[in-house]
């Protein structure tokens, strides 16, 4: 299953403790029989037995546990959930179910997966013998193509899914799912191809188009060329450790294969992605084999390696005599499966083009995998160049003529027919097959030049997932994580301005106090909110020109919070709420509520906004009512209030996924919600990756989604961790029910203030600057309904 805990290694205490907490088991033990993958890394993946002692009886359950980084856990979990929700006829039979995930510490999370095959014997595809892989891979590809992505039956025959993209976007997209352009260019440079090599290369005496230009020249005519891409359900990381082959009575059941770790799942990924990735991984084990201890094995002779590359690109060619029959048959079976699938809807030629372009992309991607050695990297670079040349041969005449004219103009300066050595002599740029060296020689001679400091690989996160093909360690920064989802997570990660937690030392930070007059003015403006149930009745303050006149309700300012009149009560009107945001979050976590039920989330709120210029007058006022499902489809009713009490309502339906103004549905699990929140904050523009940006994000979530106290507590906890959040005041409504307010200042001097009731529900979000009120969002109702016709009350 890849990245397994090798024999002799102990389960870390923190991981063991987290598993025990998750399962509430008496003891947790490592299952030693869960044999390691021969291409493992140090990332933690293991099988454990959870043990419960109840009434003198011992009960057990086997679980598969993987440790991933906290930043990647949400995306991996989302990939699992989406894959499990793909066509059930396939998912229920072939995808190992994710049971949940749990926090180890600030940096690590546990992924708890169902034990594959009911605990019976399973073998990774990576651990199969050469002959077994030749049998297994065609059956796996058949399942992926014809079962997971079965064509849809239309009125006039089968239909397949496609999307339009460009050649450059396609290649870059495939490479960047697991690598970076920088890492590919670094390896190519060490092989003798500089980044500025131009449009043509001479490889072993043959002139080929340079595939690297698809990564470095996004505006070239070839990169901009449009193409139709056949798409469908894609695992995203079909390495040999992520495919399990079950056994029954000692016989391999190849057709009952199981997929694990679908964190990079994509519902509309290129249909050729998993096929090319799995096939290249298999062929490279023959082209550039490695021994179980990682040493170079017996290489495939050059003439056979060349024949294999040509036949992989063009299986329609005559059977090459020098190609091993087993490999030729493997390529034939996989090619036939893919082409027959595309031909059902008349896309046979598109499949051939897409296949060759996929080989370009995945050959470049495999350059960054360390376990293929220099021999494998040279073979992959030639494969990328030759596949690109073959792709150009399939283009329509007009497109081919245009590209040929463009390439010919750049050929004289870009042709790398020769280079000057240090002594002034010329030598051909030969990326052909290297001379045969003994194993001892290979140990003494570096396979690649020492990288520049800028190319130093990123540090591997402890306990992280696969970092190379078939779970072998990768040298380049391209594969610092185990799945495509991890790579995306790293690219999207943003700095987090948090103060370190100190269990035994109180925080010494000082809140920035605003001038008392302005603070009291703000607090008094906040006081005009009724706290009856979930409905906030807003008493608008009088406006004198541009100034806000305070209502008469008295609010306790924060500079008095150190000397309350009683420890836990406010003038005998009931328990006072905590004035520290972290303590308030703890208070909310203890609240007990009956969660609302119904298919549709329903929210009703009002928005008021004021002009900022000298002509400020009455604020604009809108009321919004939204009904939506988990897939963000539903209906919105927007009511605009005009002068003299007039109003105009507009109803807008939304197809699934189209209600963009609503943030993704918050996770139920506290740790999953925490990661989801931080991920959303990190994806905001730089100017919003601030404390005020976090405050606004939380306000948006609370405004749109009916949350339970545990979810509200998590959001408040994370807000409390941000620096610069200040207590803004406490207040009570006419019934004596308490409320509290917290605020933060943005870089433009504007203050965001959130007002909560005693259970942590958002009542209002105010934006002010100086003495000016800029906007106000007032939440009226947040609940659930069974239909969109039910009033949101």
N, C-alpha and C positions, 0 to 999 in steps of 0.2 A: 504494500500500500504506500510505499515511498516514505522516506525520512523516518524510518523506524528506530526505536530505541534498541541499540545493539546489545547483544548479550554481555553481561557483566556490568552494565551501567545501572545505576540506582535511580529510582523515580525521585526527583527533587522533592524535598519536604513541602515546599510551598505548593507544588502541583498536587501532591498527595493530599494535603490538607484541603485544597480547593475542591478536589473530587469528592472528598468525604463530606464537605459542606453541601455540595450540589446534590449528592445522592442521599444525604443524611444516614450514611452507612456507619456501621461499627468499625469496619476496617476496610482498607483498600490494598489489594495486592497486584503486583505485576504478573502478567501471564507470559512466562518465559517461552512458551511454545510458539508465540506469535513471531515467527522468524523474520529477521531483518531483510530488507531489499539489498541485493548485492551492490546497488548504486546509491546507497544511503548518504545522508549528510548528518550533521549534528543536530538538526532540527528535531524536536521531540514529537514522536508519533508512536503510540503504543496501545496495547490492549491491557485493560485492567479488570480485575474481578472485585466488585463491590459486595461486601458481606454484611448481613444484618443478623443479629442475635435477638430473637424474640421468643419468649416463653420456653427457653431451653432448646429451641430449634434454630438451625443455621440456614439462612436463605442467601442465595447468590445471584448475581447478574453480571454478565460480561459486557463491557462497553469498549468502544474504540475512542481514544482521546487524542486530540491534536492541540498543541499549544501554538497560538498565533499572536501577532502583535495586536495591541489594543486598537491601533489605528486601522488595521485591516479587517478586524472582526466583523464590523457591520456589513462591509461589502461582501465578504465571504458568506456571511449568513444570508444576505439578500440573494446571492447567487444560488445558494442551496435551496432557499424557499422557492425561488422562481423556477429552478429546474424541477423541483418536486411537484410544482403546479403545471408543468408542461404536460403534453398528452398522457393521460393516466395509463393507457395501455402499454406505454413504454416506461414511464417513470416508476410505476409500481413494481415492475419486473427488473429494472436495470439500474436504478439510482439508489444508492445507500442513503437512508433517511437521516437527516440531522435532527437529533432530539432536543438540542438547545446549546447554549453556551453560558459560561460562568467566568467571573472575574478571578484571576490569580493575584494580580497586583496592579499597580498603575499602568504597567507596560505590557502585560500579558493577559490573554483570555484563553479559556478552554473551549474547544469545540467538541461536543459530545455527540458521537455518531452511533447509529444502530450497528450491532455486530453483524457483519455480512454473512449471508448464507446460514443464518440461524446458529452460528458458532461452529459449523462444520468446516472442513478443510477448504481453504481458498489459497490461491497462488497468484502473485502479481504477474501481469504480462511481462514485466521486465525480467522476472525470474524463470520464464519458460526457456526451453532449449530452442536452438535454431529451427529444428523441424516443427516444433510445436507452434512457434510464432508464425510460420508459413501457413499453418492450418487456421490459427485463431484470428489473425488480422482480417482476412476477407469476411469472416462471419461477423466480426465486430463492425466493420464498415457497412455491411449489409443491414445490420440493425440500426446503425446511425442514419443511414440514407433512406431506407425503405420502410422503416417502422417509426422511428422518431420523427422523420420528415416525410411521411407518406404524402404523395400528391393529393390535392383536394379534388374531389369529383365535381366537375362543372357541367353545365348544360350540354356542352359540345366536347366533353372529354376531360382528362386530367389537367389540372392547373398547378403551377409551381410558384413559389414566392420569389420575387425579385425586387431589387432596388437599384436606382441609378447612382453611380458614383464616378469618380475619375480614376485614371490609372495611378496617379501619384497618391491620391487619398487612400486607395485600396492597399498599395504596398506599404505606405507609412503606417496605416492603421494596423496592419498585421504585425509589423515589426515592433511598434510601440506598445503593443499589449503586454509584451514580456521583456522588451529591451529598450534601449534608447538609441537615437541616431548617433550620438557621440560614441557609444560603445562599439557600434558596428564600424564606424570610421576608424576608430582606434585599432581594431583588429586588422582592418584592411591596410592601414598604414604600415603595420608591422609585417604584413605580407608583401609590401612593396608597392602598394597602390595609394598614393597620397590623396588627400581630400580634393585637391584641385586638378585631378587627373584629366578631367574633361569628358567628352562624350564617347571616346573610344579607348579600348584597352587592347594590348597585344598579350595574349595569354598562351604561353607555350608555342609562340610563332603564329597563332591565329588571331585575327583582328575581330573583336567582339564589341558590341555596344556596352557601355559602362552602366551597370545596374545601380551604382551608388548615386547617380544623378537623380534617380527617382526620390531619393531622400534629401538631397542637397539643393535641387533646383525645382521647387514646387511650381514655378511659373513657366517652365519649359513647355513647348507644344505637346510633348509626350505625356508629361505629368497632368496636363489639363485635359487630355483626351477623355471623353466620356465613355462609359461602359455600363452594360447591364450586368448586375451581379446576382447570381442565384443565392438565396439566403435561406436560413432555417435555424432550428435549434442547434446550438453549438456548446459543447462542454467547455472549450477554451483552453484546456491544458491537458491534452490527452497523452501525457507521458506514460511510460511503462509502469510507473508506480501508482497511477490513478485508475488502472483497470485491473479488476480482480477476476480470476477465473475459478469458479467453484468446481468441486469434485463430488462425485457420487459413486460410492462403492469403488473408489480408486480410479475412476475414469473422469478425465477432464470434460467438463460441460461448457465448451467454448461459446455456444450460442446463448448461454445464460449469464454472460459476462455482467459484471457490476461496475458502475462508475462511482468513484468517490471524489470528494473535494471539488465539486463543480462551482467554485467561487467565481470563476470567470465566465459563467454561463451567459449566453446572449440568445435572445429569442429570434433575432434577425442577423446572426453572424453568417459570414460566407460559408456556404455548404461545403466548400473544399478545405476549410480550415483544419478541422479535426483529422480529416483523411490525410492531408499532406503532412501534418505534424507527426501523426502516428507512423506513417510510412517512412518518412525521412529518418525518424529515430530508429526504426528497424533496420533500414539499409545501412546506416552509418555504423551499426554494430558489426557489419561485415566489411565495410570499406576501411574503417579505422577502429578495429576492436581494441578493447582494454581487458587486461586480466583482472581477476577478482580483487587483486591488491592495487589496481589502478595503473599498472605498467602497460606500455604499448604491446599489443599482441601482433600476430602475423597479419600483415597488411594484404589486402586484395591486390593482385598484380595490376600494373597500370593499364594494360589493354582491357582487362575485365572491368576495371573501375570506369574507364572511358565508355565502354559499351553499356554499362549499367546506367550511366548518366544520360546517354543519348536515348536509350529505350524508355527511361522514366519520363523524359520530355515528350517523346513521340511514340507511344505504344502501337500506332498504326504502321510503323516501319516494319521491314522484314525482320524476322527473329535473328538477332546477332549470334553467330556461332560461338563467340568467345564469352557470352554471358551465361552465368550459371542458370541451369534450367529452373531450379526452384525459385530464384529471384524473378526470372522472367514470368513465370506463371503467377507469382504473387502480384506483380504489376498488372498483368492482364486481367486478373479477376477483379481487382480494385477499380481499374479503368472501366471495365465493362459495367460494373455496378453503378458508377457515377454517370456514365454516358446514357445508359438505359433509363435512368431516372430523369435526366434532362430531356431526352428525346420524346418522352411521353407527351410533353407540352411543346415540342418543336424547338427546344433550346440546345440541341446537340452541339452546334458550332460554338455557342456561347460557353458551353461547358469546357470545350477544348481550350478556348482563349483564357477562361478563368483559371483552369488548371495550370497552364504555363505561367500565368502571372502569380499564382499562389506559390509555385515553386521558386520564383524569383524572391518573393517576400520571405518565405520560410528558410530558404538557403541563406539569405542575409541574416536572419534571426539566429540560425544555428552557428553562424560564425562566432557568436558570443558564448557558446557553450564550451566549457573547458575540457570536458571528457572526450572530445573528438580529436584532440591533438592538432598538430600542425598539418598532418596528412589530411584529416577530415576538413579542416578549414580551407585548405587549398581546393579540395574537391568541391566544397560548397560554393566557393567564389566562382569557380568555373561553371558550376551548375546554374548559378544566378545569371551569369552573362549569357550562357547558351540558351537558357530558357527565355530570356528577354529577346534574344535574336529570333527564336522560334515563335514567340508571341507576335513580333513585328511581321513575320511571314504570313500570319493569319489575318492581318488587318485588311479592310477593304482597299481597293486600288487608290482611291482619292486620299484617304488618310495616310496610306503608306508613302505615296508620292510626296505629300507635304512634309512628312517626317524625314524622309530621305534627303530632301533638299535642305532641311534645317541641319541635319547631322553632317551632311557633306560640307557645309560651310564651316563647321567647327572642327572637322577632321584634321586639317593640316597642323593646327596648334595643339590638338589634344591627343594625337596618336602617340602612345607610349611605346614606340618601337625600340627605343634604346634609352639608356641613362648613363650618366658619367659617374664612374667610381671616384674614390678619393684621389687616386693616382692619375686621374685625367683620362683613363681609358674608358671605352664604352662597353657596356654589357647589356645583353637583351634582358628585358623584364620577363623572366621565365617563371610563370606560376603553374608549370606543369607538374607532373608527378616527381616527388623528391627521390634522390638516390636511396637505395636500400641501405640502412644503417643497422648495426646490431643494437640490441637493447642497451648494452653498456655505453655505446656511443650516444644514444638518445638521452641517456641520463646526464651526460657531460655537456651536451650542446643545447642551449636554450631554444625552445620552440618559437618564441617570439622575443622581440627586443624588449628591454626593460621599459615599462610605460613612463611617460612624463608624469610629474607630480599631479597634474590636473586629471590624469586618467586613473588615479588610484581608485580601486574598487571601494564602494561603500561598505561599511561594516555590516556584517550579518547580524541581524537581531537575534538574541538568544532565543531558542525555541521556535524560530521561524521556519517557514515551509521550504520546499524544494528550491534549489538555486542552480540547477543545471539540467540538461537533458537526462531523462530517466533518473532524476534525483542525484546526479553527480554534482559536486561542488563546481561553481562557476567562477572564473577568474575575473570577469569583467562586471562592472556595475550594472550591466543590463539585467542580471538575474538575481537581484538581491532579495527577492521574495519568491514564494512558492507558487503563486497563481497570478493570472492576469488581474484579478481584482486587487491583489496586494499591490501590484505595480501602480495601478490607477490610484490607489489610496495614498501611496507615497508621493505621487505627483500632485495630489490635491491637498496634501497636508500643509497646514499653516501654523506659524508660531502661536503659542498659547500663553498669553500673559497672566500666569497664575503664580501666586505666592506659595512657597512650600508649606505643607502642613506640618505643624509642630505639636505633637501630642502633649508635651509637658511644659510648653512655654506659650504663654498667651501672645497673640499677635501684637506687634508694637507699631503697626502702621497707624498713621493719623489720617482721619478723614479731613478732606479739604472743606472748610466751612465757608459757606457763602455769606454775604452781608446779612445780618439778622432781619432787616426790613424786607429784603427780597424773599428770604426763606419763609418768613411768616406770611408774606403775601401769597406765596405758592401753597403753603399748607392750608391757608384759609380758603383758597380757591378749590383745593381738593376736598374740603369738608362738605361741599354741597352735594353729596352722593347718598341716596337712600340705600340701605343694605337690607332689603327685605327679600329673603329667599335668594334666588339667582337673578333677580331683576334689579338693575341699578337705575333709580330714578334720579335724573340729573337736574339740579337746581342751578340754572345758568346765572352767573354773577352779573350784576349790572355793569354796563360799559359806559365809561365817561370818556368820550373820544377814543384814545388808544389805550387807556388805563383800565385795570381790572379793579373794581371795588369789592372789598371782601364781604362775604356773607357774615351772618351774626354768629354762626356756630364756632365755639372755641375749640382749638386743636392744640394738643401738647407738642411744642417744638422739641427737636432732638437734643438741644443743649440742656434740657431739663431731665433727660432720661436717666441720669446718674442718681437722682434723688427722688424716686417715686414715693408717693404718700403711703403705700403699703406694699409688701413684697410681691404679692400676686394679684392685687386688685386695684382698680382705678376708681377711687371715690365710692366704693361699695356698689358699683354698677355692674359687677360681674368680673370674671378673670380678664386681666389685661394681656394683650398679645406681646410676644417678644419683640424687642426693638432691634435686635441683631438678626440679620437676614439668615445666617446659618441656623440660629436657634429657631427662627420662625419656620424654616424648612423642616426641622425636626418635629416641631409642633404639628405641621400639616401632615407629616408622614403618619402620625398617630390618629388622624381623623378617620372615622368609620362612616362610610356612605354606601348606599345601595346604588350600584352603577346603572345608568340608563340603558335601556335595551331598544332594539330596533335596527332595521337594515340600514337606514340612512342617518348619518350625522347631520344635525340641524343646528344652525347658529343664526342669531339675529343680533345685529349691532348697528350703531349709528356713528357717522363720521362728520365732524364739523371742522371746517378749516377757514382761516382768516388770511386776507391778503397781507403782504409785508410792506406795501408801499404807503404813502401818505394818505391815500384815499380809502383807508380801511373803513369798512362799513359792517353790516350784519354778516355773520359767517354763512358760508354755504353749508347746507345740511343734507345728508343722504342717509337713507336707511337701507341695509342689505339683509336679505334672508337667503341662506344657502342650504340646499339639501344635496348631499353627495355620498357616494359609496367609497369603499376602500380603494377602488381603482380610479378615483377622482373624476368620476362622471356623475352628472346630476343636473340641478337647475338652480338658477339665481334670479331673485326678484330684487331689482334696484329701484328704490323710490326716491325721487328728487323733490325736496320741499322748496316751493317758491315763495315769493312775497304774498302777503295777504292770505296765508294758509293754503295756497294751491299746492297740488302735488301731482307728480307724473310717475307712473310705475312702468318698468320695462322688464319683461321676462325673457331669460336667455337659457336655452338648454345646452348641455355640454356632453359630448361623447366621452367615453372612458379615456382618461389621461389628458383631457383638454382643459380642465379647470386649473389653470396655471397659478392663479392667485392663492390657491390653498396649498399650504406646505404638505409634504408627505405625511401619511397617517402615523402618529407617534407609536413607537413600539410599546408592547405591554410589559416586557421584561425591563426592569430598571436599568440594568447595565447596557442592554441593547439601546434603550432610549438615550442613555448618557452618550454613547458613542455616536448615535444618530444626530444628536444635537451638536456635538463638537464637529462632526463631519459637515453639517449644514453651515455652521459658523465659519469653518475653514474654507468653504467654497464661495463665500461672499467676496466682493471686491476688497482690495486692501484697506480702503478707507472705512470699511464696515467690520473689519476683523479687529474690533476694539470692544471695550466694555459696553459702550452704548449700542454697538452693533449686536452684541449678544442680548442685551436688554430688549431691543426691537424684535429680534428673532423669536425670543420667548413670548413676547406680547402677541406676535402674529400666530404662533402655535396655539396659545391659550384663547385667542380670539376666534379661531376657526374650529377647534376640536373639543368635544366633550371629554374631559379628562377625569380620571379617578384621583383620589388624594396622593397615592403613591407616585403617579406620573407628575403631578404638580410639585411634589416634594423634590423629585430629581431635578426638575428644571430650576427650582429655587436654589437647590444645593450648588448647581453649576454656576448660577449667577453669583452666588455668594463667594465663589472662588475667584471671581474676577476682581481686579484691583479698581478702586475708585467708586464702588457702589456705596451710597450713603443712605442712612435712614432719613426719611423726609417728614415723618410725623405720624401720629396715631389719631384716631377719631372714632366716634360712635354715631349710629343713626338714632332715630327717634325711639326705637325699641331697645336701645342700649347695647346693640350688637357691635362689637369692635371691628375696626379695620386698621390696616397699616399701609404706609407708602414708602417706597424706596426709589432713588433716582441716581442718574449718572449724567455727566457732561460729555458732549462730543467735542471733536477738534475745532468746531466752528463756534463754540460757546453756547450751544443749544443744550437744554436739559430735557431728558426723557424721564418722566415720572410714572411709575406704575402703582396703582392702588388695588389692594387685595382685601377680600373679606377674611373672616377668621378661619375658613377652610382652605385658603390659598387660591380661591377663584379670582381671576382678573375681573375687576370692575371697570377700570378706566385706564387709558394710556394718554398722557398729556405731553405735548411737545411745546416748550416755551423758549424764548430768548429774551434776556433782560426782563422787562415788564410786559412783554408781548406774548400773547397766546397765539401759537401757530396752528395747532391742530389738536383734536381730541377724539379718541376712539372710545366709545362707551359700549360695553358688552351688555346686552339685554337678556339674552337667553342662549344657552348652549346645552343641547340635549340630543336625543335620538328619536326617530320616528320610524314607523313601518312603511309609510308611503310618502311620496313627495307632495301629496295633496293634504297631508295632515299639517295643521298650522304649527309653526315653530313658536311655542309658548311655554 
